[in-house]
Amino acid sequence: MADFLWVIYLGFMGATAVWFLIKGKYKNNITRLDFLISIITWLGLFGFVTETEMFVPSVWKMVFIIGLLWDVLFTIFFADRFAGDFGFEEEEDPMPLVARLIGLITIAPLYYGIFQYAF
């Protein structure tokens, strides 16, 4: 059952990234960097879920640290600034920090998987 849930999560993360790419939501360098990091972290999760060895563990240790730092920094500092690039309606008030941090919960399994894969 756990393997099935991992495959569903893997599919959800991959489909989301591809959907954003197809819709042309990566319009500037910051969002393109976010897409690149998302693809690399997705590959790490794919390796963990399918038990496929890709690269050496030290590469995935770096991916874990850099990816996690990037997602936290992007969510806290850049998400509001580039929200219009993702097709969301501009709000008068920026999203509260607590709401953005709660959004990070959705990527917690991603980094759990990469951590398990790397260490």
Stockholm file with secondary structure:
# STOCKHOLM 1.0

chainA/1-119         MADFLWVIYLGFMGATAVWFLIKGKYKNNITRLDFLISIITWLGLFGFVTETEMFVPSVWKMVFIIGLLWDVLFTIFFADRFAGDFGFEEEEDPMPLVARLIGLITIAPLYYGIFQYAF
#=GR chainA/1-119 SS CHHHHHHHHHHHHHHHHHHHHHTTCCCSHHHHHHHHHHHHHHHHHHHHHHTCCCSCHHHHHHHHHHHHHHHHHIIIIITTTTGGGGTCCCCSSCCCHHHHHHHGGGGHHHHHHHHHHHC
#=GC SS_cons         CHHHHHHHHHHHHHHHHHHHHHTTCCCSHHHHHHHHHHHHHHHHHHHHHHTCCCSCHHHHHHHHHHHHHHHHHIIIIITTTTGGGGTCCCCSSCCCHHHHHHHGGGGHHHHHHHHHHHC
//
